[in-house]
Each structure stands twice: as C-alpha cells, then as structure tokens.
Amino acid sequence: MGYTPFEVKELHNDERFLDKFYVTSDPHLRYYFGIPLRYQQYNPGALCVLDKNAKTLTTLLLQKRWKCCK
C-alpha cells in the first residue's frame, strides 16, 4: 500500500477481495478507500472508508482526505 491513498471502487471485481466474507456475504461491501496514517517515523494504521455502494471520489475530496492524514 505504501504511503499513497488506496481505492477499490468495486470490491467484488477485484481479485484481492473476492474471497473476503464482507464482500461475499452480509454486509456485501462494494467500496474501499484507505489512507495510511503517519506519525513521525511510525505508521500506526490507516483511515479507511467502506461502503455497500460503489463510489468514485473526486480529486478535490481525495486531496482533502490525504492532507488530513499527513
């Protein structure tokens, strides 16, 4: 994943997520967006957005989310 935002617009069409329970059964998630969190030299986790509906984030919204995590 590195240090850049990671987006999957259709989880059920992405081979990395095909066998995940949250895609194949309830809640049937379709969208994932994650931004790695950084604090000094540490990477404590990621800020993630999951949804049952497919989405496309605008460039402006991506920039705002990325800026809050740097």
BELSULKA-V186213 format. One line per field, one symbol per residue. burial: # if it has 9 or more other ideal C-beta (glycine too) atoms within 8 Angstrom, else .. Layout:
burial: ???
This chain:
burial: ....##.#.##..#..##...##....###########........#...#.....#....#..##..#.
